[in-house]
Amino acid sequence: MADPLFIWPDDMPAVVEKLRIKAQADYRARIPIDKLDAMHRDILIRAINNVLATELAISTYAQIIDGLPIADVAWDQRSPGLWGDHPLDGHEELCPGALDKAREVCPQWDPVMLAFSPKVCWSFL
């Protein structure tokens, strides 16, 4: 019996196109936060802001600003296929200013710019 997850190389362009169309449809179907009623919108925005105010979120954002995760975080997620001389190996701490920049930028981020799938929004109500 053939593996149902196996895709023949010749079939790949059709699969990619089908996935692209599906992703575009899902993207267009998303609902902006401002379409929620005021009570639910305010609760969701407060929850997002509470998460973004945590040290873990700020540290994660600082690593994005830095352009490279710190080694201990990267090693938690690192693919075993990455071997040899890699920039992650020596990146033990954030570059100077990355954490300060994250602390400056994170509070300015506006969750209203987010949009979610209708299924997520309606399950929140």
C-alpha positions in Angstrom: 0.0 0.0 0.0 1.4 3.4 -0.9 2.2 6.0 1.7 -0.8 8.5 1.7 1.7 11.3 2.6 4.0 10.6 -0.3 3.9 13.1 -3.2 5.5 12.3 -6.5 7.8 15.1 -7.6 5.8 15.6 -10.8 2.7 16.3 -8.6 4.4 18.9 -6.5 3.5 22.0 -8.6 -0.2 21.1 -8.4 0.0 20.5 -4.6 1.9 23.8 -4.1 -0.8 25.7 -6.1 -3.6 24.0 -4.2 -2.0 25.0 -0.9 -1.4 28.6 -2.1 -5.1 29.0 -3.1 -6.2 27.6 0.3 -3.8 29.9 2.2 -5.1 32.9 0.3 -8.7 32.0 1.0 -8.0 31.5 4.7 -6.1 34.8 4.8 -9.0 36.7 3.1 -11.5 35.1 5.5 -9.8 36.4 8.6 -11.8 38.7 10.9 -10.1 41.8 12.4 -10.3 42.3 16.1 -12.3 45.5 15.7 -15.2 43.4 14.3 -15.7 41.8 17.7 -18.2 43.5 20.1 -16.6 46.0 22.4 -16.6 43.8 25.5 -15.0 40.8 23.8 -12.5 43.0 21.9 -11.4 44.7 25.1 -10.9 41.4 26.9 -9.0 39.9 24.0 -6.7 43.0 23.6 -6.1 43.0 27.4 -5.2 39.3 27.3 -2.8 39.8 24.3 -1.2 42.8 26.0 -0.8 40.8 29.3 1.1 38.1 27.4 3.2 40.6 25.5 4.2 42.3 28.8 5.8 39.1 30.2 9.6 38.8 30.4 9.4 35.7 28.1 7.6 37.7 25.4 10.0 40.6 25.7 13.0 38.2 25.6 11.6 36.5 22.5 11.0 39.8 20.8 14.5 40.9 21.7 15.9 37.8 19.9 13.9 38.7 16.8 15.3 42.2 16.9 18.8 40.7 17.5 18.3 38.6 14.4 19.4 35.3 16.0 18.1 33.3 19.0 20.4 32.9 21.9 22.1 29.5 21.9 20.2 27.8 24.8 16.8 28.7 23.2 18.0 27.6 19.8 19.3 24.3 21.0 15.9 23.6 22.5 14.4 23.8 19.0 17.5 23.1 16.8 17.1 20.5 14.1 19.6 17.7 14.6 20.5 18.2 10.9 22.4 21.4 11.7 26.0 20.5 12.5 29.4 22.1 12.3 30.3 25.7 12.5 27.0 27.6 13.0 26.4 31.2 14.2 24.1 29.8 16.9 27.0 28.0 18.6 28.6 31.2 19.9 25.5 33.3 20.4 25.2 33.0 24.2 23.6 36.4 24.9 21.7 39.1 23.1 23.6 41.8 21.3 23.9 45.1 23.2 20.7 47.1 23.0 18.4 44.4 21.7 16.6 43.9 25.0 16.3 47.7 25.6 14.9 48.1 22.1 12.3 45.3 22.8 11.3 46.9 26.0 10.8 50.2 24.1 8.9 48.7 21.1 6.7 46.0 22.7 4.4 48.4 24.6 3.8 50.4 21.4 2.6 47.4 19.5 -1.1 47.5 18.7 -3.0 44.2 18.8 -5.9 45.8 16.9 -3.9 45.1 13.7 -4.4 41.3 14.3 -7.0 39.3 12.4 -8.2 35.7 13.2 -10.0 32.9 11.4 -13.8 33.2 11.9 -13.7 29.8 13.8 -11.3 31.2 16.4 -13.3 34.4 16.8 -16.7 32.7 17.2 -15.3 30.2 19.7 -14.1 33.2 21.7 -17.6 34.6 22.0 
